[in-house]
Amino acid sequence: MANAYPVIGKWFRRPNGVSFEVVASDEEEGTIEIQYFDGTIDEIEIDAWPGMLHVEVNAPEDWSGSLDMDPDDYVGRSGNEMPPGFHDPFEFIDKPK
């Protein structure tokens, strides 16, 4: 569906193939904040949204896009295997020695 309403968490694709996610909206400022797959943040005027030629798409299956990871960071992992500690955020906290 073209020009779907900008719901936070939804992904869209522009005609040039670039995908982005709606991450925030500010009604007072009249803006929508988007994040591209590579992690770049951008802002769109709410008034410009209806004129944009984009379609709603599913979120990308590749979870590493905005994490700025090199292939060396996940060498040896098979398929969609997540890095160790990925499901446990406390694994990333520095623990006292």
N, C-alpha and C positions, 0 to 999 in steps of 0.2 A: 504494500500500500504506500503510495507516494505521499510525502508531506505528513507523515503520522505525527501526532502530538509528541512533543519532547519530554518524555517521561524519564526521570532519573533512573539510571541503570539499564536503559534500552540502548541497543547498538543500531547504528545507521551506516549506510554506504552511499558515498557520493557517486555521480556518474563516472568519475575518473578512477573508481575502484578503491578510494581511500575510505577506511572504516574508522568510526569514532563512537565513543560512548558518551551519553549525557551524564555528567557527574554532579551538576548543581544548577539551580536557577535562582535568580534574584529578581523578584517582581518589582521591588522598589527601584532598582537600577535599570530594569528592563533588559536583562541579559541572561543568556544560557551559557554555562560553562561546559565545555566538551574536552575529552581526552582522547587523543589518537592512540592507535595500537602501540606506537613506539614510546608512549608516555608523555608526549608533548601536550601541553594544556593550551586551549584557545577559548575565546569568548565570542559569542554570536549575539547580535541584537535580537530580541524576541520578535520585533517587527519584521526582521529579515527571514525568520524561520519558514513562513509559508511559501516564500519565493524560491527557497532552496530546492534543488532537484535531487532529493535523496530518498532512499527506501529503507524501511526497517529490516534488519537482518538479525540472525542469531549471533550470539557472542562467539568470538573466535575460540576454537578448540585449543589452540596453542597458548598456554597460560604464561609463557615467558616474555611476550612482547614488550610490555612496559617495565619489566624488571631489569632491562639493560644487561642481560646475561650473554656471555660469550659461549660458543659451543664447548669450549674447554671446561666451563663451569658444570656441565652436566654430561661429560663424556663417561661412558660406562653404564649409564642408566638406560634401561630398555623401554621402548614405547612411551607411554604416558606416565611413567614412574616419577613421583615427586621426590625432590631432594630430601635427605634425612631431616627430620624436625619440621617439615613443611606444615604438617597438621597440628603441631604443638608450638604455639607462639612463644612459650616460655623457653624453648630450646635456643632461641636467639638472644636471650637476655644474658648478660655477663653475670656469671655466678661468682660469689666470693670464694676465694681460695683458702 
